[in-house]
């Protein structure tokens, strides 16, 4: 008489648990990386209809409503902004920076940065938030 075993050991490996772990890690890193990229300088950006999410500039110039300039979270006096930008953008193939101006900042402060960009042929982007 031939006896059959009821429990057979499966040689298959289930990838479901490994996929769950990778998915959770992916979500974790996406959330933490978006939180890190925010600037510590508190400016209220103006609103715009059009957004270009493909533009990413490493250098950011922020202007507060009281006229203070910050380059990558470091306060720089107005007289030294041009020299600081030249030093930071020196040697880049496509020198560019983003202007993050408070919506209540003076127009002349933004124009000052735009004239620096024009004089040195820098590419600029102006940061805005989407309308809600």
N, C-alpha and C positions, 0 to 999 in steps of 0.2 A: 504494500500500500504506500502510495506516495503522499507525503505531507507537504503542504504549502505553507510558507511563512506569511503571516498576515502583515507584518510591518517590514517594509523594504526601506532601506536607507537610500535617499535620493542623492545622487552625485551632482545635481544641479545647484548653481549658486544664484541666489536671488539678488538682483541689483536694485531692488526697490528701496531698501534702507539706505544704500549708498547714494542713490539719487536724491533722496530726501535730505540727507546731510549736505550735499553739494548745493542744493537749492536754497537751503537755509543760510549757508555761508555766503552765497551770492547776494541774497537779500540783505544780509548784515553789512557786507562791504559796500553795497550800493547806498544804503542809508547813511553809513558813517562817512563815506566820501563826499556825499552832497552836503553834509553838515560841516565838514572841514573847509570846504571851498568858500564859505561865506566870509565876507570881510567883517572885521570888528568895528569899523568906523560906521557910526549910525547916520546915514543920510537917507532922506526920503526921495526916491527916484521919481521923475515924472513918468506919466503913462503914455504908452504908444500902442497903436493897433498892430503894427508889424514887428515881428521878432525874428531874428536870425540865430537859431540855436547852434549853428555850426561854427560861429566865430568864438574862438577862445584865445584870449590874450593873457600872457603871464604878468604883464606890468599894468597896474591899475593906479590911476591918479584920482583921488577923491577930493571933492571940494565941499566943505560944510557950509551951512547957511550963514555963518559968521565970517566966511572968507578964509578959512584955514585950509592949507593944502596938505594932503597925505599921499605919499607914494608907497604903495604896498604896506599900509598901516603904520608908516613912519612919518611923523610930521616934519615937513620941510618948509622953511621960510620961502615966501614968494620970490625973493631975489635969487634963491639958489635952485629953484625948480628946473630951469633950463639946463644948468650945468649938471644937475643930478640926473636928469633924463638922458643927456648926452653920454654920461658915464655908464648908465645902466644899459642903454641901447647900442652902445658901441660894439661893432663887430657882428651884429645880427644881420642875417641875410635880408630879412624883411622887418625892419624896426617898426614896432607898433605898440600902442598902448590904448587903454580904455579910460574914458573920462566918466567918472561917477560923481555927478554934481547933484546936490540937493535941489529939489524943485524950487526952493526959495533962495538959492544962491544967486549972486549978482551975475548978470549976463557978461559983464566985462571979465570976470574970472574965467568963464568958459572960453571966451574969445581969446584971452591971453594964452591958454593952452593950445587952442587951435592955431594961433599964429606961430607958436613954437613948432608945432607939427608941420606947418606949411614951410617955414624957413629951413627946416632940416629934412624935409621930404619923408616924414614919419606917417605911417598909416594910423588913423585913429578910429575909434568906435565910441559911441555915446551910449552908456547903459541906461535902460529904461525898464519899467515893469509893464506887464500887460494890463489892459483895461479889465475891470471886473464889474 
